[in-house]
Amino acid sequence: MTHPRPVRVLLADDQSMVREALATLLGLEDDIEVVAQVARGDEVLAAARAHTPDVALLDIEMPGMTGIEAAALLRTQCPAVKVVIVTTFGRPGYLRRAMESGAEAFLVKDAPAAQLAEAVRRVLRGERVIDPTLAAAALADGADPLTARERDVLTAAADGSVNAEIARRLRLSEGTVRNYLSTAIQKTRARNRAEAARIAREKGWL
């Protein structure tokens, strides 16, 4: 009697202790095999091509590239790989962006190990798996009101850069930068650009 091969999993998380703990927990499952681990978002695509995983478990905040950006890259370059976002940051905006990037599941890291393993199995069956508390919060919070350009400008302004520096970095005019910042401040109901960036980050819009 032949047994089906284990589900091949790629893990991406910049915190080595967390990554290794996830690998150990998943390795206890008879039908799951962790075939690769990376610590950077910009290493995900190469690892997926080299190890042909069935499922990629991606953290959001990683050096080189976020898990959400890596998910979008996998969707176009390795569409057979299912993506599960596993993050410490249970922010409604992150959930929306993760789903838009092509992720099939979104779980917070304090979820039980059995729930994570089951999510891996379920996405392979074509299901979507979303943390129910986070899903409710995303619905209550509403859609991200910022445009892509407003997010770019607000992100660039978050480190204290002045308009001229932001304009140079993003190849925009200073007037355009000023307009984008003004609109972003209004949309987030903030008093200034720093507060707008903080609010947007807390909601997972940046």
N, C-alpha and C positions, 0 to 999 in steps of 0.2 A: 504494500500500500504506500503510495507516495503522499508526502505531506506538503502542503503549500509552503512556499518560501516565506520567511519572516518579512514583515514590512520594514523597508530600509529607510532610516531616518537620518537627516542631517541636522545638527544642532549648531546654532549661532548665538553666542552670548559673550559679551566682553568680560563678564565676571567669572573667572575660572572655577571658583568654588561652586557657584550656582550651576554652571554648565556641566561640571563633572557630577554633581549631585543628580541633575536631571538624567544624565547618561546612565548613571548607576540604577536609578529608579526604573527607567524604561528598559534597561537591560535585564531586569528581573522578570519581564513579561516574555513568555515563551514565543510569542508571535511577533516580537519587535526587535530589531537589531539597529543599534546606532553605528552607522558606517563612517561618519565624519563629524569633526567638531572644528569650528572656527571661532575666532574672537573678534572679528571685524566684519562690518557689513559689506565692505568692498571685496571680501574673500568668498562671499556666498556663491556667486555665479560660477566661479572657477571650481569650487568644491562640488557643486551640483553637477557640473559637466564631467568631473573626474570620477565621482562615486555613484552617479545615477540614483539618487534617493527617490523614494516614492513620496515622502513627506519632508518638508523643511520646517523646523521649529525655530522661529526667529524672535529675538528680543527686539525692542524698538530702538532704544538709545544705545548705539554702538559707534565706535570711531570709524571713519572712512565713509560710511553710508548708514542711514537708518534702516531698521528692519522693514519699514513701510516702503522705502525706496527699493530695497533689495527684493521685496515681494513683487513690486511692479516689474522689475527687471526679469525675475523668474517667469512671470506671466508671459512675457514676450519672447524670451530666449529659451526657456525650458518649461513649456506649458503643461507638460505631463506631471510636473512636481506640484503636489498640493501644499499649501502654505498655512501653517498655524502660527499666529502671533501669540507669544507668551510674554507678558510684561508685568513689571512692578507697578506701572503707571496706568491705573484703571480710569482713564479720562475719556469722556464721551467723544470728544473730537478725534482722539486716536482711533477709536472704534470705527467711526465713519470713514476716516482716511484709509484704514487698513482694509475695509471692505471694498472701497473704491480701487485700491491697488491690486485687488484680486485674491486677497486672503480668504480662505474657507472657514477659518476659525479664529476666535479671539478669546483668550483666557488670561486671568491674572495669575501670577506665580504662586499665590498662596492657595490655589485650588488643589484638592487632593491628587496624589499621584495617579490613582485609579481613574480619575476624571480626565487627566491629561492623556493617559494611554487610550482611553475610550474615544477621546476626541480624534486621536490619530486614526483609529479604526473607522470612525464615522465619516471623516472627510474622504477616506478612500472609497467609501460607499456612495459618495456624491452628496453627502449631507453638509449643512452648515452648522457650526457649533459656536454659540456666542454666550458669554457669561450673562445670565439673565438679569442680574442687578445692573450691570453695565448697559445692557440693551434698554432697560427701562430709563436709566439716566440719560442715555443718548436721545431717546424720544422726547423726554421732558426738556432737554437742553436746547433742542432745535438745531437747525443746520448751521454749519460754519458760515458766517456772513461775509468773511473776507475773501477777496479775489486772490488768485495766485500771485499777482504782482504786489498787492497790498501785504501779503504774507512775506514776500521777498524783502520788501522795504522795511517792514517792521522787524524782521529777523536781523537785517543789517544794522538797524538803529539800536538794537537791544544792547550792544556792547558800548554804547555811548558815542558812536560815530556821529559827526556833524553831517548836515545835508550834503555839503560839497563832497565829502568822502564817500557817502552812500551813492551819490550820483555818478561819481567816477567808477566805483566798483560795479554798479549795475548798468552803466552806460545809459544813464537817463539824465535829463536836465534837472537842475536844482528845483525849478518850479514844479516839475512833475513829481519829484520826491516829496516836496512839501504838500502837494495835493493828496498823494497816496497816504501820507502820514496823518493828515487832517481827517480823511475819510475813515481810516482805521481807528483813530481815536474816537470818532463819533460812533462807529459801529460797536465798539467795545464799551462805550459809555465811560471812558476813562478821562482823567484830567490832563494827562500828558502822554508822551510817547513811551516812557519807561513803564508807566502803569498799564498802558495798552498792551505792551509786549508781555508783561507779567500775566495779565488776565488771559490773553490769547494762549500763552504757554500752559497755564493752569487748566484751560479747557481742552488742551490738546490740538489747538488749531495751528500751532507752529511746530 
